[in-house]
Structures are given as structure tokens and as C-alpha cells.
């Protein structure tokens, strides 16, 4: 067999195979091992938000965002809590009022029919004099628990009849609730004189500051008992006199008088007492009240005296106790408040959650369930601001590790996904409520960002389809940097794991969407770096993702534009600058500012995306022929020092290695191979193990060029490669063997390597690593095959291996060619099958030929 024919039989990942046949399994496995590789990098750091606010100090428009700080008092709530308005202005009805003529239409049979007339009691006269003040009290100031009654008095009141005072008020104004307001002497003088009157500021420093006002509210005081009067009144109220309805109303009245009303009186008594343990006792009383209402089925809107009950509960808010207010908020939400009351309750909970010291209160209270219920059930088109503060509370709580796990256990991911779906129809830019929906998305995506930190959340993000919904949010709010950044943080966290990465990679249109965002927000560094990190994760796991990204509209122009932008504005730090990330700059974000650290981080992630894309056989040759890309990569290698940017240079070298695999005529890397080799010398001779290893891999591909081989010999790089064979790392030895295999194809270089003792070190490498890495053992045999070739030289000088070295090599080859001896160190059936396959494909064919040659030379 001629020397040329023997060369055609050599199997090396670093040498082009001239045969037009299909590649063997050994070639495919070996090429996949080192010639083309994906890159890994660290996930961008997500800073912790130490300030619990709805929005950052510099985010969004100041005049359009809801406030994070506010004051809430009892007078801010509306006691009646009627259902929210529809927002539609109704036209007036054209009709003439008629006076009732039938006696059976009178809702109160005790009072005779009478025409409406102005109030004659002093309280009503005062209300007429100060109408604005009266409206204020009616809307928000809560009155009305009677003095504490002993249990015997409560039982007696169940069967008592209405007092004369009640009958008089009922006759003066049917259907009207009486509000009893206790005023100070100063207020009375103002009212009598017609002067200005201001409501007294609520007291918040002590429990005794709360005052339940002296009159008896007709909406919560004990009603008529089980007598005939009570039955008649209730039957008329319901509009019919059938027995079942009246009996139901009578039973509720009895329950109210016996179980609910005494608890309200107990609340008044505790609040008025002002004892040290008043807050704890009030919380216990609220729990008892909640239990009683739940037991009797009176939660929601099913209680007839619900308005008075709410009025009594709202009064306690002025105590300014976070613990008590959470109890009140929980009970109030259970009573299904709406409109302004729902908004104020959500604000109250939000205000409490702003302090980290209150986090323990949320752990010991089921208020989180109530908040999630609000998000499930409320119409965001009607209660958008309430939903905003509700989600803002969840965002604050998710910053606490214990509460974060509690939120996850309560399926906060599923509730958030449902809310996102409800927000989609309102997310069109021309929608009237587009702004408030954007504010909600900011809080919602920030909550999901925190939940994504937990490993247990990943299956929920997948099962609920949250990733696809977030892509749709990005499409609707692509101009909102806060929303885009939060979602990019979610993707950067989840795409690091295979199950989430696969789902995101299969989301239709995600690659085009990411490219559009990179183009639109190219100066938003924290957004750009996370999108690039996500794309790097997608392209590292899926060949289809590499092609889809490359074929996305404007992909290469946007990526190369980012490379130009961040590489051109990078000012390297002084020599004494510590190699740690600097503090985040607090300058105006509207002015582009790129520090050296931020620019380097973007370039690291960007180069990784390019390296991963180049693995695809349809993409790699195109990238290798891209002149601008190769120019940027070589410029980075030339201008950046290893001390300031080691990871970046290693990634650039890995990208060049992938591109150098494609040896088409159009390859720019092939044309500029000598320039690349010169630039890699500083990386090869550096103290960085990763840098040295990556440069060695690139030389393995570049040494297919005779020009590069001569450069290596002239600069004594071959001596460094022989030295690397002493490494204890199989990866280093594998890369060094690749370079030596290609150098040994040239007869003058073969002689030089033999004089350096390469064959001896290769035999030692085979002995040490053969049983544990048959791919490496096969490549060592390939290198020895090239070195022991006696043909092709001008002098015909044989190799300098002596008989002792040949016998030692034959002994190792004979041992490893025996299957039983070769695989005796392998444990486990699965690993044994894998090692047998590698041994058969990678080692056995070339080792047999090498053994035969060595035996022939020995004889």
C-alpha cells in the first residue's frame, strides 16, 4: 500500500477526508466531541429590590402611575357598599311622580300614610345647614354600636318590640337610615353658627382613641323578635308574605340578635377600654365574628344587615394596627366588598405589606388566599386599580423566601397566568385602560420573576402555559421597558433548565419577537443581556432553534449591530480596577451609558449566541463567510487583554473554532488562517487553562493549512503541544493530539516531533487514559500512525523509536485489543455497553493497523 493510500485511511477530526463516502460513526462522534461545541456562561445577576414600591424611582411616567404611599382612615370607606356603577350615564325618565294610594303598599304598616315633609328633629335640621358635612359622614364616617349590653339584656332584646323613637323616625322617612353622629362642643357651636366645620383627624396612637358613636344604628341593632310584628315586617320587606321567605328572614334576625350583634358590642367594649392587650383581643373577636358569619352562611352579600356590619368594621381601621387591619381586611373581603371599598381594602393591605417587619403577619394569616381570590374573580375592566394594589402586595411578599414558597403552594403561578389572559383583550394601545393594564403587568411580571427562582415553580410555568402568555404580553407591550425587563428576567432564569427551554423554543414567533426587542431596546443593557442569555440557552439545546433564530427577519443585522455598538463604546478600566462588577450607575437612564463591565457582559452573551448558531450545518458556512463577523471577532482578540476579559476571549476563540470547522472556499476564517494563528498565540501561552485549551482546539482545525503548520514549527508551538501530553486532563491531551496528528502529516514536521520525544509521551498517554476514554485512545493511535510512517521523506529516514519503546507500545496495544481485558475496568451494564461501542468504533480499527505496523518494523 502506497503512502498516499495510507494517508487516505487516516481518520482524524482535524483532517479533511477526501473520500466522497459517508462519514463513519467514529468520525461523527469525534467531530461532535470537540470540533463544534456549545458555550456556557453565567446567568446575569438579578439585583434585589430593597425598596418596596410599586415602581422604581426612574421608571414610567411620574404623573400617570398610581402612588405607593397614601393615608387611609375610616372616613375613606363607603358603608353602604352598593354594587359598583356601570360607568354608563343614564338618561332621565319622563314620568310624573304619583303618591301611593293603596294602604297595602306601605312598607311599614305601623305608620299611617303621609306626604314627604322636611325633617323636624334637630339632627336633620343640622344636616340641612351643613350639607357637605353630612355627605361626608354618610359616605365614609362610620357610626354606630350601642353601649355594651350584658348577655341577659341581649337575650331580652330578641323578643322586644321597637322603641317609640324608632317608630317616630320610621314615620318621618321611610327607607331612610338614621346616622347618629356624636360631635364635640366645638363642632356643635360651628353647626349652630353656620361656620366652617372640619372633621376631627382620626386618632391612631392608642386604642382608646377610637370611639363608637353613641346612637344605635338601625341597620345593626337587634331587630324584632319572633313575634307577629317581626314576621309582618319581614314579609313586607321581601315583597310577599309567604311563610318560607318570612321564616328565613326571621331565623336570620334571631341569629343576628343572638350571635352576631353581641360580638359587635364586644368589639366596641374592647376598643373603648384601651387595655394593653386590646389589639390581640380585637383580633380574637374578629376571628370569632368571622367564624360565626361563616357558620351561619352570612358571608358574601347574603347578610341583610351587611351595610351596618361593614360600618362597624371600618371604624376599627383608625386604630392603625397592622395586625388588626389585616384581620379586618380579610373579613371585609369575605363580605365581598366592591367599588371604592374594595380599592381601599386593597390599598390597606398594600400599605401593610410595604414594611418587611409585617411579613410575619401574612404568614400567620390567610389573607393571601383572599388576595388570590380577588385576582381570580374580579373584573379588571371595573376594578383595575384594586387589582393593581393587590398584585403589588404579592410582589412585595414574594421578596420574602418563606412567603415566596407559600405563594407557590397556593398556585400563584396559575392565578397570575389567568390574570394575564384576562388582561390580553385590554392590552391594545388604543384601549382606554391600556395604561392601568401596563401598571398591573409590571407588578405581575415582577412577581413571576421572583417565583421563577424556585425549582418547584418550573413544572407550573410549563403546565399553565405561562411562557407563551408572557410572549404575548411582550408583543402587546414591546415599548414598555419595565415589562420587557421583568419578562426577560423570567426567561433568563427558566431557560437554563431543559423542560422550560424546550417549551420556550417551541413558542411560535419567539425568535422574531426577541430580535425586534433587541433592536428596539439596544441601549437598555439589562434587557439586552438577558435576551441574549436566553437566546444562548435556546440555541445550546436545539438544532432547530439555531436555524429558526438565524432565519428570523433581521437576525444577523441586529446581532452585528449590537456587536458594533457595545464593542465600540467599551473603555477598558485602569490597571488597578478590581475585577468585580461596579455599582449600578444611577444617572439618567434616558442617556445611553455603557460602562466597561456592562459592555463586556453583553459581548460575552452575544458571542455565545453566534458560537451556538454556527453548529448548525446550514448556518455555520454562512457565518464563516461573513466578513463583518470575522472582523469583529479578530478585532476583539487583538484589542482586549486576557486580564480584563478572559471569558470574552475564550468565547471568541470557541466561536472561531466552530467557524474554522467549515473549510469551504468562501470561508473567511480559512483565508485569514495565519492571522488567526498569530492572534491565538497570546491566548495559548497565557496562564488561563480555559484560554490555552480553546486556542489548542482552534490550532487543531487551522493546522489543516500548510502555511499554519510552518508557522507553528517556526515559533516552536509544537514543543508546547508535546508538553501538553503530560497533562492529567483528558481534554487537554485530546486537543494536543489533534494538533500533532495534523503536524505529523508533513514529513519534515514528523521528524521534528519524533526528535522531541512525541511518540514516547503518546504511548504514556495511551497507557494512562485508554481504559477510561476510548475516543482519546483512538486519537492517540491515529497520531502514532502518522508519526511512524516511514515514507514521504526525502532521505527515507525511519522513526527514532528503539526496540524497547516498540515492545512497550506493542504490549499496551495487545492488552487493549483484547475485549475482556479492555473493558474489565468498566462497571454497570449501561456504561459497559457505551464503552464497548466506543472501543469498537474509535479504538479497535486504528489500533489493529498500528499494531501490525509496529510488529513489521520490529521484525
Number of C-alpha atoms within 10 A of each C-alpha: 5 8 11 10 9 12 14 12 12 17 23 19 24 26 20 14 16 8 9 6 7 7 11 11 13 21 17 11 15 20 16 13 12 21 22 23 18 22 20 15 13 10 16 16 10 12 7 8 10 9 13 19 19 24 20 11 9 12 12 14 8 11 7 10 15 14 12 15 11 8 8 16 21 21 22 18 24 25 26 18 19 13 10 14 10 7 7 6 7 6 6 6 6 6 6 6 6 6 10 12 9 8 10 10 12 15 18 19 14 12 14 9 16 11 8 11 8 10 15 9 10 9 13 14 12 17 15 14 14 17 10 12 18 17 12 14 19 20 16 20 22 28 25 27 28 18 15 17 15 11 11 8 10 18 17 12 19 20 17 16 15 15 8 9 8 13 13 11 15 17 16 18 16 13 10 10 14 19 21 18 18 15 14 10 9 10 17 14 13 15 18 12 10 12 10 10 15 8 12 9 9 17 15 15 12 17 23 16 16 21 21 23 20 15 16 18 20 18 18 24 20 25 20 22 22 16 13 9 15 20 20 17 19 22 22 18 14 13 12 12 16 11 11 10 16 22 16 13 21 23 14 18 24 20 17 25 24 18 17 21 21 21 19 21 20 20 26 24 18 20 23 16 14 15 13 10 10 20 21 13 17 22 18 15 18 22 16 15 20 21 14 18 21 13 10 14 13 20 20 16 14 11 18 15 18 20 18 22 22 23 26 24 20 27 23 24 23 22 23 17 17 19 19 22 23 23 22 26 23 23 24 23 21 19 21 15 23 21 16 19 25 24 20 22 26 25 25 24 23 25 21 21 23 20 14 16 9 14 18 13 18 18 14 9 13 13 21 21 13 17 21 19 14 22 21 16 9 15 14 22 15 15 17 19 22 25 26 27 28 27 29 31 27 24 27 27 28 22 20 15 14 13 19 22 17 17 20 18 12 14 14 24 23 18 17 22 21 16 21 22 16 16 21 14 11 20 22 15 12 8 11 11 15 16 16 21 24 23 25 26 27 25 26 25 26 26 27 24 24 23 25 22 15 15 10 13 19 19 12 16 22 18 10 16 15 21 22 19 17 22 23 18 22 22 18 16 20 19 13 16 19 23 24 25 23 23 27 27 29 24 25 25 24 26 23 18 15 13 14 19 25 17 16 24 24 15 13 11 15 21 24 18 18 24 22 19 20 23 18 15 17 19 19 17 21 19 23 24 26 26 26 25 30 28 30 29 31 30 28 22 18 18 15 15 24 26 18 19 24 21 14 17 15 14 20 18 12 17 20 15 15 20 19 15 16 21 18 10 13 15 13 17 13 8 9 6 10 10 12 7 11 12 6 9 10 7 10 9 12 9 8 11 16 18 17 18 18 18 22 21 21 26 24 23 28 24 25 28 28 30 28 29 31 30 26 19 12 13 17 22 23 15 24 25 20 15 12 12 19 21 13 16 19 19 13 18 21 15 9 14 15 18 12 19 17 17 19 25 26 24 28 25 29 27 29 25 27 28 30 25 27 24 18 15 10 14 23 23 27 23 15 13 20 20 13 23 20 15 17 24 17 17 25 21 14 14 12 16 13 18 24 20 22 27 27 29 27 28 29 27 28 28 25 21 17 14 12 21 25 17 16 24 16 10 11 11 15 23 16 14 22 22 15 20 23 14 13 12 11 17 14 21 25 24 26 25 30 28 27 28 29 26 29 23 21 17 20 15 20 24 18 16 21 17 13 15 15 23 25 18 17 23 22 17 22 23 18 14 18 21 19 15 18 24 21 25 30 28 27 30 27 24 26 23 24 22 25 21 19 16 14 15 14 8 8 10 12 14 16 13 17 9 13 10 14 18 14 14 21 19 13 16 22 14 13 23 18 11 13 10 12 20 17 10 10 16 11 7 9 10 11 15 14 12 21 18 15 20 25 16 19 27 26 21 15 21 23 14 13 21 21 12 15 18 12 9 15 14 7
